[in-house]
């Protein structure tokens, strides 16, 4: 997005208190809601002694580590550093790519999909809201969000579907 597009978008949300408050609520609360869902799933898997808890916990930790290292290495500026815009909420500078909020949301969605397909689809929709609001609030470029999604989807497919099958087949 260009500076002009960011300015127009942010002006749209700042035009009314309702718009600004609504987008900020989604931006701030959806990640917490997804974290709560993730914790509930961990408790469920623990109580039911489901072996999938191993992949359910390890894959998101690996995802977080990869994204955190990439952010440190790339250290890309945020839209409000590149353009003359004021984001809808305060945020530290730098380390914009990949979006850790988006990546975390999508790996949680992939983890939920691994355990329960309908609930996984719901959480992936919620993860999309996380990614969209990061851009709409002026905190990330679209590419930052898409790279975060890509990392989580690829790692999710490998960690939740390919690796477990490979482990099962290697035991035969």
C-alpha positions in Angstrom: 0.0 0.0 0.0 1.1 3.5 -0.7 1.3 6.3 1.8 -1.8 7.9 0.2 -3.7 4.6 0.7 -2.6 4.3 4.3 -3.6 8.0 5.0 -7.1 7.5 3.4 -7.6 4.2 5.3 -6.6 5.7 8.7 -8.7 8.8 8.0 -11.7 6.6 7.3 -11.4 4.8 10.7 -10.7 8.1 12.5 -13.7 9.8 11.0 -16.0 8.5 13.8 -15.3 7.2 17.3 -17.3 4.1 16.6 -15.2 3.1 13.6 -11.9 3.7 15.5 -13.0 2.0 18.7 -14.4 -1.0 16.7 -11.3 -1.7 14.7 -9.1 -1.2 17.8 -11.3 -3.7 19.8 -10.9 -6.3 17.0 -7.1 -5.6 16.8 -6.5 -5.9 20.5 -9.1 -8.5 21.6 -9.0 -11.1 18.8 -5.5 -12.3 19.6 -6.4 -12.7 23.3 -9.5 -14.6 22.3 -7.4 -17.0 20.1 -4.9 -17.4 23.0 -7.8 -18.4 25.3 -9.1 -20.9 22.7 -5.6 -22.4 22.4 -5.3 -22.8 26.2 -8.7 -24.4 26.3 -7.7 -26.9 23.6 -4.5 -27.7 25.5 -6.5 -28.4 28.6 -8.9 -30.6 26.7 -6.1 -32.6 25.1 -4.4 -32.9 28.5 -7.5 -34.1 30.3 -8.4 -36.6 27.6 -4.7 -37.7 27.4 -4.7 -37.2 23.7 -1.3 -37.8 22.2 -1.8 -34.9 19.7 -1.0 -32.5 22.6 2.7 -33.0 21.7 2.3 -31.6 18.2 -0.3 -29.1 19.4 2.2 -27.5 21.7 5.5 -28.0 20.0 4.6 -26.8 16.5 3.4 -23.3 17.7 6.6 -22.9 19.8 8.8 -23.7 16.8 6.7 -21.3 14.8 7.1 -18.5 17.3 10.9 -19.1 17.5 11.2 -19.0 13.7 9.2 -15.8 13.4 11.0 -14.1 16.2 14.4 -14.8 14.7 13.2 -13.7 11.2 11.9 -10.4 12.7 15.2 -9.8 14.4 17.2 -10.6 11.2 15.0 -8.7 8.8 14.3 -5.7 11.2 11.9 -4.2 8.6 10.4 -0.8 9.4 6.7 -0.4 10.1 4.3 1.7 7.9 4.3 4.5 10.4 8.1 4.7 10.2 8.2 4.7 6.4 5.2 7.0 5.8 3.9 10.1 7.5 1.1 8.4 9.2 0.0 7.9 12.8 -1.2 4.3 13.6 -4.4 3.9 15.4 -2.6 2.5 18.4 0.9 2.9 19.8 3.5 0.4 18.9 7.3 0.0 19.0 9.4 0.6 15.9 11.0 -1.9 13.7 10.8 -5.7 13.5 7.6 -5.5 11.3 8.2 -8.6 9.2 6.8 -11.2 9.6 3.8 -10.1 11.7 4.1 -12.1 14.9 0.5 -11.5 15.9 -0.7 -12.8 12.6 1.7 -15.7 12.5 0.7 -16.8 16.0 -3.0 -16.5 15.2 -2.6 -18.6 12.1 -0.6 -21.3 13.8 -3.3 -21.5 16.5 -5.8 -21.8 13.7 -3.8 -24.6 12.1 -3.5 -26.3 15.5 -7.2 -26.2 16.1 -7.8 -27.5 12.5 -5.5 -30.4 13.4 -7.8 -31.3 16.4 -11.2 -30.3 15.1 -11.9 -29.2 11.5 -15.0 -27.0 12.1 -13.5 -25.2 15.0 -10.2 -24.9 13.1 -12.0 -23.2 10.2 -13.6 -20.8 12.7 -10.2 -20.0 14.3 -8.6 -19.5 10.9 -11.3 -17.0 10.1 -10.5 -15.2 13.4 -6.8 -15.3 12.5 -7.7 -13.5 9.3 -9.2 -10.8 11.3 -6.0 -10.5 13.3 -4.0 -10.1 10.1 -6.4 -7.6 8.6 -6.5 -5.4 11.7 -2.7 -5.3 11.9 -2.8 -3.6 8.4 -5.9 -1.5 9.0 -4.4 0.0 12.2 -1.3 1.0 10.3 1.0 -1.4 12.2 2.1 -3.7 9.4 2.4 -3.8 5.6 0.3 -6.3 3.8 3.5 -8.3 2.9 4.4 -8.6 6.7 1.1 -10.2 7.3 1.2 -12.5 4.3 4.7 -13.7 5.2 3.4 -14.5 8.7 0.5 -16.4 7.3 2.7 -18.3 4.9 5.2 -19.4 7.5 2.4 -20.6 9.8 0.4 -22.4 7.1 3.6 -24.2 5.8 4.8 -25.1 9.2 1.3 -26.1 10.3 0.9 -28.5 7.3 4.4 -30.0 7.9 4.1 -30.1 11.7 0.5 -31.3 12.0 0.0 -33.5 9.0 3.3 -34.5 7.3 5.5 -35.1 10.3 2.9 -37.2 12.3 2.3 -39.4 9.2 6.0 -39.7 8.7 6.5 -40.8 12.3 3.7 -43.4 12.1 5.0 -44.8 8.8 8.6 -45.0 10.1 7.4 -47.2 13.0 6.2 -49.9 10.5 
